[in-house]
Amino acid sequence: MRGWIRGLAVIAVAAIVAACGGGQHPQGIPPQFGDAAPHPWYGRTPAGYEVHGIDVSRWQGNIDWYGVASGGVSFAWIKATEGGDVADPMFRANWEGARRAGLPRGAYHFYYFCRTAQEQAAWFIQNVPAERGALPPVLDMEWTRSRNCPGRPSPEWIRTEAQIFMAIITQHYGTRPVVYTTVDFFRENEMWRLNGVEFWLRSVAGHPDQVYPGHDWTFWQYTGTGLARGVSREVDLNAFGGSRQQWSRWLARRSQ
């Protein structure tokens, strides 16, 4: 969920056209998408999965959600909050835009290590409506580059705070959050020790089964430089780790 912008909107749009039309399509990327900086995928590639989605924040700018919904995207997670006092200024527009387009969407919270789990859960609840049919909330835990909060707590502290946050969110929204994390954070904090958690794992240079050997996952973020219809800037692309039929069952079981 890194909000890096690598080029102007017009360049990204041109790249989408090249990747999905007249130019050579990036190896391993699903045909409905492009990639501004593709990894040379081999083995089980992102294109081998049937269900794909995006995650967005203010860094994607104004989004044409009808274009997104018609462009092969099956779900979206939208940044809502960060820490205990930061709200993404595009959350409301994205939340309503995705709803109007009929796209399954949920909200995510970027965890800040200098605020308590209780404060952060309360802030998320204050900003994100409980809505029937929405995807489960996401707890995004990764190392930050914050100058105001540069410390790295112990793995035990991090896992305890995660459990507190998830318990509060589960009680309010009626479904347990998905946990998003990165390779180094997952490994250094032994995140697999969290019980009963579905993981959304970042792995942009290898299949999760290679990068996170022996660990289960439900969602795979396979690029941070994706190109998708309706989004004028680069965007994270994600795959659901099952078939379309399994996706339908997952939605029925895990939606709010």
N, C-alpha and C positions, 0 to 999 in steps of 0.2 A: 504494500500500500504506500509505495513511495511516490511522492508527487513531483517527480522530475519532469521538466518540459524540455525536450531536446530540439525543438524547432518551431517555426511559425506554423500557424494553422494551415495556411495555404500549402506549405511543403508537406505536411502530414496528409492532407487530403489528396495531393498528387501521388504520394506514396501508396495510399490505399488503392487508388486507381491502378497504379503500376502493379502492386502486389496481387490484386484480385482480378486483373484484367489482362492488359497488354504485356506486362513484364513477366519475368519468371517468378512463380509463387514460392515463398519461403518453404523450404523442406520441413515437413512435419507440422506445419501450422494449418489449422482447419481452413477450407477453401473460402469461407465467408469472411475471414479476417486477413490482415496483413501484419507485418512486423517490421519496425524501422531498424532494428538491430537484431536479426534472428540468430538464435543458437543453431548449430548444425545438428539437428536431432537425428537420432537413430534408435533402433529397437522399438519399444512402445512409445510412440510420439503423442503429442497433444491431439493430433488429428485422428488418433485411434479411439477417441472418446466421442460420445454422441451429444453430450449436454455441456454447453459452455456458457459462461457468464462474464460480467465485468464487475470491477469495483471502482468507485469514483469518489472524488472530493472536489473542492473548489478549484483544484489545479486543472481539471478538465474544462473549465469554463461553462458556457451555455451548451446544454446537450439537447439534441433533437431526439426525444425519447420514442417517438413513433418510428423514426429511422432506426433506432437501436432495436426496438421490438421486431421490426421487419427484417433485420439484418442478421438473423441467426443467433441472437442472444437469448438465452432462456431464463436468466436471473441476473439480479444486480444487488450488490451491497453498497450502501451509500454512507459516507462518513457523516456522523452526526456530532460527536463530541470528542474532546480531548481533555484529560485531566479533570479538574473540578470546576473549571470556569471558562473553557474555550468551546465555542460552538461553531461548526462549519457554516459559513455564511450562505452556502448554496444548498444546505440540506433541505430546507422546506421546498424550494423549487424543484430539486431533484426527486424528493419523496412524492410530491404531487404529480410531477411529470411522468414518472414511472407508473404510478397508479392509473393515471388517465390512459396510458398506452397499454394497460393490461399486463404489465410485466411483473412477475413475482419479484419483490424486493424486500430487503431488510436493512437495518442500520448497524453501523459498527462504531465502537468506542476505542480510541487510541489511549492506551494506559500510560500514565505519568507517575513516575516512581516517588515523587515528593508530595503526593496527596494520598489520603487513606482510601481503601477500597469502598468504605461507606460513603465518603464524599463523592467519589467518582460515580458510583452506582446511582446516587441521588441526582447527580447532575444529568446523567444519561436519561433517567426516568423523567426528569423535568422537561427534556427537550424532544423525546421520542414518544409518540403516542402508541398506546397498546391498541393494535388494530387486527381484527380477525382476518386471517389469511396471509398476514405478513410473514416473511421468513424469520427464523429465530435471530435474536441479536447476536452480534459478534464481539468478542473481546480480543482486541488486537494488542498482543504483547511482543515487543521487540526492543532492542537497545535503541535509545534515543541519542540525539546529538545536542540535547538541550544544554545551554550554557548555565541556566539557572538550576538545573538538576542533573549534574554530571555523574552522580554516584551510581554504583551498581550493587544493589542489595544482594543478600545471600540467596541461593536457590530455595532454601526453606522458606524464607520470608516471601519471596515472589510467589511460590505455590500456595502459601497460606492466603495471601492477598487475593490471588485469583479465585480461590474457593469462596472467599467471603463475597467478592463481587458477583460471582456466578449465582450464589445462593439468593442474594437479594434480587437479582434480575430475574431468576427463574420464578420466584414467588410473585413478582409483579406481572410478568408477561406470560406465565403459564407454560413456558418451554425453556429448556436449558440452553444457554448460549453455545455457539461454536467458538472454538479458540483458534485464532490465526497467529502464526508465528513463523520465524525464520530459522535457517539452518543453525546458525551459531547460538541463537537464544534457546532453541529447543534442546540442543546438546548441552550447553553450559549450565542450564537450569533443570535438566532432567524432567522436562515437561511431561514426559510419558507417565510420570508418577501421579499425575492428576487422574482421579478415578472418574469413569463414566463420561469422558469428554470426547466429542468428535472434533478432529483437527482439520484445519485448513492450512496447508503447508506451502510455503514459498520454496520453489526449486526451479531456477531459471537456467540451469546448466546440466540437468540430468533428471531422469525420472525419480519420483519420490521413493520408489522401492530401492533405488541405488543410493540415494542421498540420505534417506532415513531408513536404513535397513532394519527390517523386523518390526516396524511400527505401522499401525493402521492410520489411514487418512480417509477423509470424505471428499475434500476439495483440494485441488492442486492449482496454485498460482504459477503459471509456466512462463510468463513474460511480463515485464513492466514497460515494454515499448510496443505494445500491441496497437493495431489500427483497426477500428471498427466503424461501421456505418452509423451516422448520427453523432459521432464524437469527433470533433475537429482537432483534438490533440491526442498524444499518445495515452494509452490506457492499459491498466492491468487486465490480462486475460486469464481465465480460470476454467478448469474442467471439473465436472462432477465425476466421481470415480465409479460410476455404474452405468447401466443402460437407461434408455428413456423410460422403460417400464419401472425400473428401480427408482428413477427420479420421481415419477408420479407417486409411488408409494412413500418415498421419503417426504415429499411435500405434504401428503395427507397426514403423516405421522408427526412431522416436526414443525409445521406451520403453527402460528399462534391461533 
